[in-house]
Amino acid sequence: MFESLQERLGTILNGLTGRGALSEADVSAALREVRRALIEADVALEVVRGFVERVREKAVGAAVLKSIKPGQMVVKIVHDELVEMLGSEGRTIDLNAPAPVVVMMVGLQGSGKTTTTAKIAKRLAERQGKKVLMASLDTRRPAAQEQLRQLGEQVKVATLPIIGGQSPVDIAKRAVQAGKLGGHDVVMLDTAGRTHIDEPLMAEMAEIKRASDPHEILLVADSLTGQDAVNLARNFDERVGITGLILTRMDGDGRGGAALSMRAVTGKPVKLIGTGEKMDALEEFHPKRIADRILGMGDIVSLVERAAETIDAEKAAAMAKKMQAGKFDLNDLADQLRQMQKMGGMGGIMGLMPGMGKMKDQLAAAGLDDRMFGRQLAIISSMTKQERANPDILKHSRKKRIAAGSGTDAAEINKLLKMHRQMADMMKAMGGKGKGGGMMRGLMGGLANKMGLGGMPGMGGGLPDLSKMDPKQLEALKKQAEAAGLGKGLPGGPGMPGSLPGLGGGLPGLGSGGLPGLGGGGLPGLGKKK
């Protein structure tokens, strides 16, 4: 979503951080570029003006211009103001009210209200154990009520029975009554939309609000609509009074200006963001993490959370045992590829890793994208059990059969086998009894602990804090990492590809693409060259 803005701001701020001293003219020139970048990203003009003025006030102060690293101070100020503009604290849906808590969903037609209603209901039911009732108040759009009923079946959440001929206000009253009688914790009202804001729509929303007394009124807005979304938010807030925003299609390639503007214009928090079509593609909105992503600092917290949600603890433990024994076959590689797909694929993971956003284009040019995962899984699926367990038996005739079965060619099969061999070598190094193996086990065990996996069996030891090591120890660690096949060289400190903030300033080998929670393996296809 924020890729173009991220690239522009990254270039501008890198120009500042690379200089020893900054004059007031340097700061002004950079802020002029920041203003242009924000306007191009579709941020509302009034928001841009306020943002740039606040940054200017802080950035031309003596403390910045005379500080040891003035460029980095300016980056910090821009970051802090971005967080402030997005809402300093992440806020979730407030259910602190007598049951049933009524949540009213409002917005224009096509913004994704009905799907988002079902996503929220599923989230409340599964994560907070709430008993939820959904009701469609959209009597105008054909089959809108039927759509919500089917989504309710899909996410296993109750929906209000459809009675033909009732008005939206009558349905709202009936839903609240049914919620009380049925002992529901939350009643979600999916209201009608229009293609544009009009008087009858606003009058209807106000009437529904009076009849149902909602505790939360959430405006669902399409983040791709740019400036229109800001006017929409302002109108709904003035006429109906919203308590929060939900932005859909945040996985799209829009410029992200709506997300930055709506919170600033309405003063209402963005509570959730829709990141895809699937029913679990809904995330909490964390202003600091979004600001980190916009400034290319990555979002390790979200990456680790996503890993913790998708990782199967039993499989992780089984993988750790295999690593101890130095075993890693093609079934294990397929598991890792599926794991990465669950975590959002190559693009989703790279976007969250510090400094890796800039490498996306290079990776795409090299053919390293999510389609590559699909082809590799197809190749492995076209093998027999024996071949997956023992890839060494794959000679020309077998490769020919696999290529025909997977729709690929021998070259792609050879690439996959080479990648597997590199990862298997690394697993052996980790399972080894030598000094290098012990160090690698300590690193992986510490990383597993950091992720809340309770440590991998047989991989004791905490993660060493690289920031507290002297140069000789770092050099020794570097040599051990290279001997174990974990990439060339240590990353260059926090913010560089592979360094994980809060994990002691960096992890050997992650500069070459290692990922937390993936059994210690590197990014498929990004191993060291042989």
N, C-alpha and C positions, 0 to 999 in steps of 0.2 A: 504493500500500500504506500509506504513512505520512501520508496526507492529513489525517485528522482530528487526529492528534497534531501534525502540522506547523502546522495552523491554531491549535490551542490554545496550543502553546509560543510560536508567533510573536506572538500577542496578549499573552501574559504578559510576554515579554521585551521587546517594543516598549514596554510600559508602563514598564519600568525604564530603557531607553536614552533615553527622552524626558525624563528628569529630571536636574537638575544635581547634586544630592547625594542619597545614599542613607543611611538610618538602618538599624540592625540590624532594626528592626521591618519596614521595607520589604522587606528581603531575606527575612525569615521569612515574610511574607505571600505573596511571589512563590513561594517554595519550597513553600508549602502548596498553591498552585495547580499547580505543576509535579508534585507528588506525585499530586494528583487526576487530572491529565491522563495520567500514566503508568499509573495503575491503570485508568483508563477505556480505555486502549489495550491492556489485557490483559497488561501486564508483571507478572511474578510479584511478589508482595508483598515477599518477602525481598530481591529485586533492587532494588525501588523504595526500600525503607528504606535500604539500603547506599548507593545512588546519592545520595539527598537528603542524607544525613549527610556524605558526602564533599564535596559541593558546599557545604554549610553551613560546614564547617570552613574551607574556602578563601575563601568569599565574605564572611565576617564579619571577616576579618583586616583590620588597619589599612591594608595596601597597597591593598586594594580601596576601602574607604570613603573614603580620602583621595586616591585617584588622580584624574587630570584628568577621566576619563569613567568613573565607577564602574559605570554601567549596562552599558557595553560590556565592562568587565572581567568582570562576572557572566555575560554571554552567552558570553564566551571560556571561562570556567571550566566552564559547562554543556556547551559544545561539547567541550572536552577530556575531560570525564568520560564523555560519550556515546561518544567514540572509544575510551576505555579500556574501557568496558563492552562495546563491540562487538568488542574485540580490536585493540590498537594497530596491528598490522601485518597487511596482507592476506596470506594464505598460500594457495598453490595446492597441487594434488595432488602429493605427493612421490613421484617415480619414481627416487630415488637409492638403488637396490638392484640386486642381480644379476638379470639377465633370466631368465625372465619375471617381471616385477613383478606380484604378485597384488593386485587391488583388489576388496574384498568390499563389496557394496552391501546394506545392511540397512534395515529400516523396516516400518511397518504396511502392510496392503493398501490400495490406493487412494491412496498418497502420491505415486505417480509414479516408482517405482523403475525399472521396465523402460524407460520412455521416457528417463529421466535417464541410465541406463546407456548407451543408444544415443547420446545427446547428447554424453556425455563421450568415448565411443569416437571419434565423428566429430571432436570437437575435438582429441583427441590425434593422430589420424591426419593431419588437415589442417594443424594449426598446428605440431605438433612432429615430424611425419614418422614417427610410431611405427607399428609393425605390431601391431595389436590383435586379440585373440580374445575374443569374448563367449560366455558360457555361461549358460543359464537353469537354475537349480536348483529352480525352482518346479514341483513335480510335482502340486500340489493344485489350483491355479486352472486351470480349463479353458482350453486353448489358450494358456497363458502362454508355453510354449516356442516355439510357432509364432509368437506375436506378436514375440518377440525375433528370430526368424529373418527375419521380414519387415522388421523395422526395420533389421536388418543389411544386407539387400539394398538398402534405401532409402539408407542412409548409406555403402554400399560398404565394410563392415567384416565380416570373417569371423566366423561363428558355429559353435559346436561342433555336429556332427551329432547329431540327436535319436535316442536309443535307448530304446524303451519299456521300462517296468518297472524302470529303475535308480533307486536311492535318491539323494537330494540329495548325500550324502557321496561316493557312488561317482562321480557326475557331476563333483563338484569335483576329485576325484583325477584323473579322465580329462582334465579341462580343463587342469590343470597339466601333465600328461604331454604332452598335445597341444601346449601352448604351448612346451614345451622342444623337442619333435621338430620343430615347424614354424618354429622360429626367431622366435617372437613376442616383442615387447618387453614387452607388457602383456597380462595375462589378467584379464578382468572377470567376476566372479561375481554374477549377479543372483539373490539368494536369495528364498525364499518369504516372504509376509507373512501377517498375520492381521488380523481386524477389531479385535482388541485384544491386549494383551500376555498371553501365557499360558506356563505352564511348558514344555510340549512345544516351543513355538517357540524359547524361550531355550536349551533343551537341544540342539536341532538346530543353532542358530547356533554354539554352543560346539564342537560336534562338527565342523562344517564348518571352523571356524577351526583346530582341531587338525590336520585333514587337509590343508588347503591352505596354512597359514602365511602369511596375507595381510600385505602390507606396509602397506596402508591399509585401514581399515574405516570406510566412510562411511555415516553415518545420513542417510537421505533422509526429510525431514519436511515435511508440508504446513503452510505458514506461516499458513493460515487456521484452524488448530485451537486456537489460543490456549493457555490454561493446560495442556491435555492434552499439548501438544507438549513442555512442560518436564518433566513426569513421564515421558514416553516417553524423552526424551534421558537422563534420570537412570538409568532402569531399564536401558536398553541399555548405557550406559557401565559400570554396576556389574556386569552379567552377562557382557557380551561384550567390552567395552573398545573404545570407538570412538576414531578418530584425527581425525575431522573431521565437519562437518555440511554438508548440502546442503539449502537451503530451496527448495521448489517453490511455484508460484503466487504469486510476489512481484508479479505484475502485477494480482492481484485487489484487491478493495476491503476486505480485512481490516484490522485495526487495527495490525498490525505488532508486537504485544507478544511473540510467539513469537521473532521474530528478535532482539529486544533481550534476552530472558530466557535463551534456550538457551545462548548463549556464556557468559553470566555464571554460570549454574548449573553447567555441566559443565566450564568452563575450556577446552573444545575449540573450535578456530577454525571459523567458517563459511567454507568454501572456495569454494563456488559458489552462485549463486542462479538458479532457473529463472524466466524472465520471459515465458513464453508457450508455445504448443503446438508451434511450429515447431522443427525439429531444430537450428537455430542460435540458439534463444532461451535461451542460457545465458551468464551473465556471471560474471566473477570478483567476489568480495566485497571491496570496499575500505572499511574502517570509516570512514575520514575522509570519503570521498565521501558515504557514507550519512548520516553525522552532518550534513554540509553540507546535504543534501536535507531532512532532518528539521527543521533550523532555518531552512529557506527560503533558504539561501545559494546554491542552485543547484549544478550539478556540471558546470562547463565542461570539465573534463578528459575526463569520460566523453562529453560531447557531441562534442568534437573527435575523440576516438577513434572514436566511432560514425560520424562523418562520414568520417574517413580510411578506415574499413573499407568504407563503402558507395559512396564517390565513385569514379567511373570517371575516372582521371587523363586519359585521352585526351579524354573528353567535356568535362572541365573546361578543358583546353587549347583545344579547339575553341570552347567558350563564350567564353573570354577573347579569342580572335581576333575573334569576332563583336562582342564588347563594344567592341573597339578600332575596329571599323568602324561602331559605333553601330547594329548590327542586332540585333533581338530579335523573332522571330516566335512564333506560337502553338505551333509544334513545340517551341521552346525552353522556353516556359512549361509545356508538358506534361511535359517532361523534369524541370523543377524540382519539379513536383507529385509525380511518381513518386519523385524523390530524397527528398522529405520523408516520403513513405509508407514508404520503405525505412528511414529513420532513426527510425521509431517513430510517425510521424504527429504531428499538432498536440500531443496530450497528452504524448507521449513527449519531444518537444523542449522544450515549455514547462516541464515538470517539472525539466529540467536547467538551465534558464536562470535566473540570479540574479534574484530578485524577481518572476519571472513567474508563480510558483505561485499567487499571490493573484489573478491575472487570469483563471484558468481559467474560473471561473463566469461572469465578464462575457463572455468569448469565446463560451462555450456559449450564453448568453442571446442573443447577437448572431447565432447560427447558424453561428459559425466553428468547425466541428469536422471530424473526419476524413470524415464523410459528404459535407461540402462538396467535399472533394478529389475524391471519387468522381463527384459530379455534374459538376464542372468538367472532369474527364477525359472523361466521357461526352459532354459538349458538344463538346469538341475532336475526339474520335473520330468524331463525326457530321458533321464538315466534310470537304469535298474537299481535296485537296493544295493546290489553288490558293487556297482560302479560308484555309487555315492559314498559308500563306506571305504572303498579302496580306489581312489582316482588313478593310481599308477597303472591299472590294467587298461586304461583308455588308449587304445592304439587307433590307427587310421580308420579302419572299417567301423569301429564303434563310434568314432567322432562323426563319421559320415551319416550314420543312422540318427545320432542325436541332433545333428544340424537339420536334417530333414524333419524330424519330429518337433523341433522348437522354432523352425522358421528362421534360423540364423546360419552362420557359416563357420568353417573350421577355425578361422582367425579369432572369432569371438569366443569360441570354446577354449582356445589356447590362452587367451587373455584371462578368462575366468580361472583356469587351472593355475596360471602363474600367480594370480592374486591370492588364490587359496594357499598356494605353496608358501608365499611370503607370510601370510597370516599364521599358517601352521608353524613356520620357523619361529615366529615371535612367541607363539603359545609355548613352544618347547623351551625357549629362553626363560619364559616366566615360570615354567614348571621345573626348571633346572635346579640342581643342588648347589651350584657354584655361587660365588659372591654376587655376580651380576644377577643371577636368578632371584636371589634373596632380596636384592634391592627392588627388582621389578615387582615381586610379590608384595613387598611393603607398600609400594606406590599404589598398586591396584586395590589392596586391602583398605588403605587409607581413603582412596577415592570412593570405594563402595560404602565405607562408613559415613563419609560426607553426604552421600546420597540417601542415607537412611535405610540402606539395605542390610544394616547390622553386620557388615563385614562378610567377605566371601570365605567359605570354609577353607582353612589351611592358608589363608593369606593375611596373616596377622601384621601388626606393625602400623603405625600411623603414617600420615603423609608428612615427609620432611618439609620444614619451612625453608624454602630456598632463599628467602630474603635474609635469613640469619646465618647462612653458610659462608665460609670464607672462599676466596677464589680457587684455592687448591681443592677444597671439597667439591665445589661446583664442577671443576675440570674432571675430577675422578668420576662424579656422577654422570657427566656427559659421555665419558668413554664407556662406562658400563651400559648406558642407554644405547649407544651406537653398537656395542658388541652384542646387545640383545636384539638388534634389528629394529630399534624404535626410532628411526628417522635420524637425520643429521643435525646435530646441534640442539642446544637449548633455546627456547623462545626468548625473545628480548624483553622480558618484563611484562607487567600488566598492560592489557589493551592490545598486545600483539597476538597474532593468530596462535592459538594454543594455550595462552596463559589464562588461567581461570581465577578471576578476582576472588579473594577470600580463601584460596587454596595455596597460600604460601608463595604467590607471585609467579607461578608457572609450573607446568608439568613437562618433563622431557618427553619428546615424541608426539605431544599433541600438536606441535607445530606442523607435523606431517599428517594431521587429520584424525588422531585418536579421539574417540567420543566416550563420555561417561556412560556407564551402564550398558555398554555393548560388549561386555566380556573382554574389554581391553583391546579389541581389534581396531585397526585404523579404518578410515573411510574406504569402502570398497573401491579398488582401482587407484587409490592414491598412495600405495605403498612405495617404499624406496625402489629405485630401478636396479635391476640385476644385470 
